């Protein structure tokens, strides 16, 4: 339960704060729906060219660079023979990014990286 008995900026009353909170919760729900729709859209891609073109439309060049960098990091971590510093040198990724990818590769319950790596080995 949320306690609305908090100090709010002078310009807002409790009703305004409540309306903002409700709006934020609705937006979060809409974002979840959009993520599910995006996953469904990804499943419809049939060729590398379609996937590439979709990502080029969806992402900025910087976002594409970041996604590609994380994927390179993932593949190097999976090999298991390089230090984080070596991977950083090879990819340009920060140690923080490498640590985050490693955590999702090894510890998080989603196993998205592992699922794709295993499929690509077949």
Number of C-alpha atoms within 10 A of each C-alpha: 3 5 5 11 7 8 9 12 9 6 6 11 11 14 10 12 14 13 11 12 12 12 12 12 12 12 12 12 12 12 12 12 12 12 12 12 12 12 11 11 11 14 10 11 14 9 9 9 10 13 15 13 12 14 15 13 10 11 12 11 12 9 13 15 12 14 13 13 16 19 15 17 23 21 14 19 20 16 8 8 10 12 12 20 14 13 20 17 12 12 16 13 18 14 15 11 17 23 14 13 19 19 11 16 20 14 10 11 8 11 13 11 17 16 11 10 15 9 8 8 6 5
